[in-house]
Structures are given as C-alpha cells and as structure tokens.
Amino acid sequence: MFIKGSFYFILSFIKDIERGYKMEKNALDWIAGILVIIGALNWGLMAINSSWNVVEMVLGSWPVVMRIVYGLVGLSGLYAIYMMVKN
C-alpha cells in the first residue's frame, strides 16, 4: 500500500508538471516531491549496485549533512503519505 501510494504521489506530481498546473502546489509540495523523487532514484540505483549511493557520493565528506538529507527525504515520504490520505 505504501509503495503504491508513493508511486501515485510521484506520478501525480510528474503529471502536474507536464500539464503546467500551478494550482494547489505550494513550495512544500514541490520540495517534498523533489526529495521523494531523489530518494526513489537513490534507492533504485542502490538496488542495481550497492555502491551507487548518490547522496553518499556527493555528501560523503559531510556525514552530518548526509544525515540531514536522509532525514528530509524521510520526512518528505511522510508528507507524501499525508497528501495521499488527505486526497
């Protein structure tokens, strides 16, 4: 259910971008959508090859910033769940 809901959130986000809709999307929606996409791509790359952790590659020398990014991606996932249940 969670994967289906996250997938639906990402697809609706992409469709809104394609259609050029600006209704009902505030800054938090955009940031959360982008972070969910980044997190999904990172997990997908890690599934292909476990050494392809893009966040770690970019922020590996700053472990505190890396943990903050992971935390923000997690919070964005929770926000995606909230938006799915709300709609």
N, C-alpha and C positions, 0 to 999 in steps of 0.2 A: 504494500500500500504506500509506504513512504517513497520507494523508488518511483512508483507510478505517479505520485503527487509531485515529486521533484521534477520528473520528466515533463509533466504537464505544465508546471510553472515555467520551466526553461523554454518549452515550445511556445507558450503564450507570449512570453517575453520577446522571443525572436519574431513571432508573427506581428506583434505590435510595432517592432522596429521596422519590419518590411512595409507595413501599411502606413507608417508615418504617424501613428496615433500618438498624441501627446496628452490625451485625456487620462485622468486617474493615475498617472505615473508621476510620483514626486521624486525628489532626489534620493530618498531612502530606497524606493523601489528600484531605481536604476543601479545604485551601489550594490544592493543585495543581489540583484540579478546578475551583475557582472562578476561578483565574488562567487556566486553559486556556479557560474559557468567556468571560472578559473579553477575552482575546486574540483568540478567534474572532470575537466580536461587533465588536471594533475593526477587524479585517481586513475583515469583511463591510461595515461602514459605509464604510471606505476604498474598497472596490470600487464602492460606489454613488456616492460623491462623495469625491474625494481630499482635500478639505479637512475631512472629518469624522473627524479623528483625535481620539478622545475623550481618550486619555491625554495628548496634547499640549495639548488644550483645558484639561484640569484641572491639569496639572503643567507647563505651558509656561514659567512663570517660574522653574522649578527644573529646569534641564537635567540636573543630576546625579541627582536623584530620578527623573526621567523615564527615564534610562538604567538605573537600578536596577530600576524596574518592568519595563522591557522585558527585562532580564536574568532577572528572576524568572519572567516569562511563558515565556521560552525554556527555563529550567530545568524549569518545570512541564511543558512539552511533552516534554522528555527523560524526565521521570518518568512521563509518560503512556505513552511508548513502552516503558519498562521494565515498567510494570504490564501492558501488553498482551502483551509477550513472556513475562512471568512466568506469566500465567494461561493 
